[in-house]
Amino acid sequence: MENAELRKKIENRFPASAWQTQVPSGVWTLVAERSGIVELLRFLRDDAELAFDFLMDLFGVDYLEMEAAERFAVVYHLYSMKHGHRLRVKAFIPETSAAIDSVAGIYPAADWAERETYDQYGIRFTGHPDLRRILNPDDFTGHPLRKDFPVEGIGYRDQFEKIVRTRAQ
């Protein structure tokens, strides 16, 4: 299925979705409503002509400098093992309610990627089976990949003893 056919099939089912221009690699980006992300990704996986059966990647993006109503995005990179085509799906999320439905029930590979995105950006995944920090300690304050996270940290390094090493004579 060519990219134009793929696009038409998805637009017929989800007419409110927007498309961004095709990048040089040939991968289309579909901008989806966050409220319908589960329905969309289930359709993309289950439709025989599309068969996006592999979630290659899922990650968060912080668009702080863009000053848009929706500061964050969750990006899903999908691949069809059967047909060999790729698709990028992006859902924007406002800072005031940084949450989106979990797709771990559709793509089990999303489980830890959603946890990492939550840990690093603070984006909550509603319905996730075990949404807790995965990289930072449970008592860590903040989300370090947010662009407004202090570059110098929040004083964690001050709690540790400084070790001064000298060269052996």
C-alpha positions as CSV (number, residue, x, y, z in Angstrom):
1,M,0.0,0.0,0.0
2,E,1.4,3.4,-1.0
3,N,1.5,6.3,1.4
4,A,-1.3,8.1,-0.4
5,E,-3.6,5.0,-0.1
6,L,-2.6,4.5,3.5
7,R,-3.5,8.1,4.2
8,K,-6.8,7.9,2.4
9,K,-7.8,4.8,4.3
10,I,-7.1,6.4,7.7
11,E,-8.8,9.7,6.7
12,N,-12.0,7.8,5.8
13,R,-12.1,6.3,9.3
14,F,-10.7,9.3,11.2
15,P,-11.6,12.5,9.2
16,A,-10.7,14.9,12.1
17,S,-7.1,13.7,12.1
18,A,-4.5,16.1,10.6
19,W,-1.5,15.2,8.5
20,Q,1.9,16.8,8.6
21,T,4.0,16.9,5.5
22,Q,5.9,13.8,4.5
23,V,9.5,13.9,5.6
24,P,12.3,12.9,3.3
25,S,12.4,9.4,4.8
26,G,8.9,8.8,3.4
27,V,7.2,8.5,6.8
28,W,4.0,10.3,7.2
29,T,3.0,12.0,10.5
30,L,-0.6,11.7,11.6
31,V,-1.6,14.3,14.3
32,A,-4.4,12.6,16.3
33,E,-6.8,13.8,19.0
34,R,-5.6,12.5,22.4
35,S,-9.1,11.5,23.3
36,G,-9.2,9.0,20.5
37,I,-5.7,7.6,20.6
38,V,-6.7,4.1,21.8
39,E,-9.4,3.7,19.1
40,L,-7.0,5.0,16.4
41,L,-4.1,2.8,17.4
42,R,-6.3,-0.3,17.7
43,F,-7.7,0.4,14.2
44,L,-4.1,0.8,12.8
45,R,-3.1,-2.5,14.4
46,D,-6.2,-4.6,13.6
47,D,-7.1,-3.4,10.1
48,A,-5.7,-6.1,7.7
49,E,-4.7,-3.6,5.0
50,L,-2.7,-1.5,7.5
51,A,-1.6,-4.1,10.1
52,F,0.7,-1.8,12.2
53,D,1.5,-4.6,14.5
54,F,4.8,-3.3,15.9
55,L,5.2,-0.3,18.2
56,M,8.8,0.7,17.4
57,D,9.0,3.6,19.8
58,L,6.9,5.8,22.1
59,F,8.2,9.0,23.7
60,G,7.3,12.4,25.0
61,V,8.2,15.8,23.6
62,D,8.2,19.2,25.4
63,Y,7.3,22.1,23.2
64,L,7.8,24.8,25.9
65,E,9.2,27.4,23.5
66,M,6.3,27.1,21.1
67,E,4.0,28.7,23.6
68,A,1.0,26.7,22.2
69,A,-2.0,25.6,24.2
70,E,-0.7,22.1,24.1
71,R,2.8,22.0,25.6
72,F,3.5,18.3,25.3
73,A,3.2,15.6,22.7
74,V,3.4,11.8,22.8
75,V,4.8,10.3,19.6
76,Y,4.2,6.7,18.5
77,H,6.4,5.2,15.7
78,L,4.5,2.2,14.2
79,Y,5.6,-0.4,11.7
80,S,3.8,-3.1,9.8
81,M,5.8,-6.3,9.7
82,K,3.3,-7.7,7.1
83,H,3.4,-4.7,4.7
84,G,6.7,-3.0,5.5
85,H,5.2,0.5,6.0
86,R,5.8,3.0,8.8
87,L,3.7,5.7,10.4
88,R,4.4,8.3,13.0
89,V,1.4,9.3,15.2
90,K,1.5,12.4,17.4
91,A,-1.0,13.5,20.0
92,F,-0.7,16.9,21.6
93,I,-1.4,17.3,25.4
94,P,-2.0,20.5,27.3
95,E,0.2,21.2,30.4
96,T,-2.9,21.8,32.6
97,S,-4.0,18.2,32.2
98,A,-0.9,16.3,31.1
99,A,-2.6,12.9,30.5
100,I,-3.5,10.5,27.7
101,D,-4.9,7.1,27.6
102,S,-2.5,4.2,27.9
103,V,-2.0,2.0,24.8
104,A,-0.2,-0.8,26.8
105,G,-3.3,-2.9,26.3
106,I,-2.9,-2.7,22.5
107,Y,0.9,-2.7,22.3
108,P,2.5,-4.4,25.3
109,A,5.8,-2.8,24.3
110,A,4.3,0.5,25.4
111,D,4.3,-0.5,29.0
112,W,7.9,0.6,30.0
113,A,8.0,3.4,27.4
114,E,4.9,5.0,29.0
115,R,6.5,4.7,32.4
116,E,9.6,6.3,31.1
117,T,7.6,9.2,29.6
118,Y,5.7,9.6,32.8
119,D,9.0,9.6,34.8
120,Q,10.8,12.1,32.6
121,Y,8.0,14.4,31.5
122,G,5.2,13.9,34.0
123,I,2.7,12.9,31.3
124,R,0.2,10.5,32.9
125,F,-1.1,7.5,31.0
126,T,-4.7,6.8,32.1
127,G,-5.4,3.1,32.6
128,H,-1.7,2.0,32.6
129,P,-1.3,-1.2,34.7
130,D,1.7,0.0,36.7
131,L,2.4,3.7,36.2
132,R,5.3,4.5,38.5
133,R,8.8,5.9,38.1
134,I,11.2,3.6,36.2
135,L,14.4,5.6,36.0
136,N,14.4,8.0,38.9
137,P,13.9,7.1,42.6
138,D,10.4,7.3,43.9
139,D,11.2,10.3,46.1
140,F,12.7,12.3,43.1
141,T,11.1,15.7,42.7
142,G,10.2,16.9,39.2
143,H,10.6,15.5,35.7
144,P,14.1,16.0,34.3
145,L,13.4,16.1,30.6
146,R,11.0,19.0,30.9
147,K,12.6,22.1,29.4
148,D,11.8,24.1,32.5
149,F,13.6,21.6,34.8
150,P,16.6,23.4,36.4
151,V,19.8,22.7,34.5
152,E,21.8,22.6,37.7
153,G,19.3,20.1,39.2
154,I,17.4,20.5,42.5
155,G,20.3,20.2,44.9
156,Y,20.6,16.4,44.8
157,R,24.4,16.6,44.4
158,D,24.8,18.7,47.5
159,Q,23.6,15.8,49.6
160,F,26.7,13.6,48.8
161,E,30.1,13.8,50.2
162,K,32.7,15.2,47.7
163,I,35.5,12.7,47.0
164,V,38.8,14.3,46.1
165,R,41.3,12.0,44.4
166,T,44.9,12.6,44.1
167,R,47.4,11.0,41.8
168,A,49.4,8.1,43.2
169,Q,53.0,9.0,43.7
